[in-house]
């Protein structure tokens, strides 16, 4: 499987950068990816990431939705 992505900066504020990400899945599966990511400007680390993938694998429809939140330890 191959993944290709396009990253677009949606908003830059004093504290964070919001990025919209879109992409395609090709190869053993075919489909689309959408994602949004919130990046902390002071650390460069994501504070939240939401990824949605819809794909077709050997004739079967599949979807994945994931939210990841990152906190300082």
BADO-559801 format. One record per residue (C-alpha): x, y, z; residue in three letters; residue number from 1. Coordinates in nm, 2 decimals, always signed. Layout:
[[X,Y,Z],'ALA',NUM]
...
***
This chain:
[[+0.00,+0.00,+0.00],'UNK',1]
[[+0.11,+0.35,-0.08],'UNK',2]
[[+0.00,+0.67,+0.09],'UNK',3]
[[+0.03,+1.02,-0.06],'UNK',4]
[[-0.05,+1.34,+0.14],'UNK',5]
[[-0.12,+1.71,+0.08],'UNK',6]
[[-0.06,+1.94,+0.38],'UNK',7]
[[-0.24,+2.28,+0.40],'UNK',8]
[[-0.19,+2.53,+0.68],'UNK',9]
[[-0.54,+2.64,+0.79],'UNK',10]
[[-0.45,+2.88,+1.08],'UNK',11]
[[-0.15,+3.01,+1.26],'UNK',12]
[[-0.20,+3.17,+1.60],'UNK',13]
[[+0.03,+3.27,+1.89],'UNK',14]
[[+0.00,+2.92,+2.05],'UNK',15]
[[-0.06,+2.67,+1.77],'UNK',16]
[[-0.08,+2.59,+1.40],'UNK',17]
[[-0.38,+2.41,+1.26],'UNK',18]
[[-0.32,+2.19,+0.95],'UNK',19]
[[-0.56,+2.01,+0.72],'UNK',20]
[[-0.42,+1.70,+0.55],'UNK',21]
[[-0.57,+1.51,+0.27],'UNK',22]
[[-0.45,+1.21,+0.07],'UNK',23]
[[-0.49,+0.90,-0.13],'UNK',24]
[[-0.43,+0.53,-0.06],'UNK',25]
[[-0.32,+0.32,-0.35],'UNK',26]
[[-0.20,-0.04,-0.41],'UNK',27]
[[-0.35,-0.33,-0.22],'UNK',28]
[[-0.62,-0.09,-0.10],'UNK',29]
[[-0.77,+0.22,-0.27],'UNK',30]
[[-0.92,+0.51,-0.08],'UNK',31]
[[-0.91,+0.85,+0.07],'UNK',32]
[[-0.75,+1.01,+0.38],'UNK',33]
[[-0.86,+1.32,+0.57],'UNK',34]
[[-0.69,+1.45,+0.87],'UNK',35]
[[-0.66,+1.76,+1.09],'UNK',36]
[[-0.37,+1.83,+1.32],'UNK',37]
[[-0.32,+2.09,+1.59],'UNK',38]
[[+0.05,+2.16,+1.65],'UNK',39]
[[+0.20,+2.35,+1.95],'UNK',40]
[[+0.42,+2.62,+1.82],'UNK',41]
[[+0.65,+2.63,+2.12],'UNK',42]
[[+0.74,+2.26,+2.10],'UNK',43]
[[+0.66,+2.17,+1.74],'UNK',44]
[[+0.47,+1.87,+1.87],'UNK',45]
[[+0.11,+1.78,+1.78],'UNK',46]
[[-0.14,+1.83,+2.06],'UNK',47]
[[-0.42,+1.66,+1.87],'UNK',48]
[[-0.45,+1.46,+1.55],'UNK',49]
[[-0.77,+1.33,+1.39],'UNK',50]
[[-0.73,+1.08,+1.10],'UNK',51]
[[-1.02,+0.94,+0.89],'UNK',52]
[[-0.95,+0.68,+0.62],'UNK',53]
[[-1.21,+0.52,+0.38],'UNK',54]
[[-1.09,+0.24,+0.15],'UNK',55]
[[-1.18,-0.06,-0.05],'UNK',56]
[[-0.97,-0.37,+0.02],'UNK',57]
[[-1.03,-0.68,-0.21],'UNK',58]
[[-1.39,-0.56,-0.27],'UNK',59]
[[-1.46,-0.49,+0.10],'UNK',60]
[[-1.54,-0.14,+0.23],'UNK',61]
[[-1.33,-0.04,+0.53],'UNK',62]
[[-1.30,+0.28,+0.73],'UNK',63]
[[-1.08,+0.39,+1.01],'UNK',64]
[[-1.14,+0.69,+1.24],'UNK',65]
[[-0.87,+0.78,+1.50],'UNK',66]
[[-0.82,+1.07,+1.74],'UNK',67]
[[-0.49,+1.10,+1.92],'UNK',68]
[[-0.42,+1.36,+2.20],'UNK',69]
[[-0.07,+1.43,+2.31],'UNK',70]
[[+0.01,+1.58,+2.66],'UNK',71]
[[+0.33,+1.67,+2.84],'UNK',72]
[[+0.44,+1.43,+3.10],'UNK',73]
***
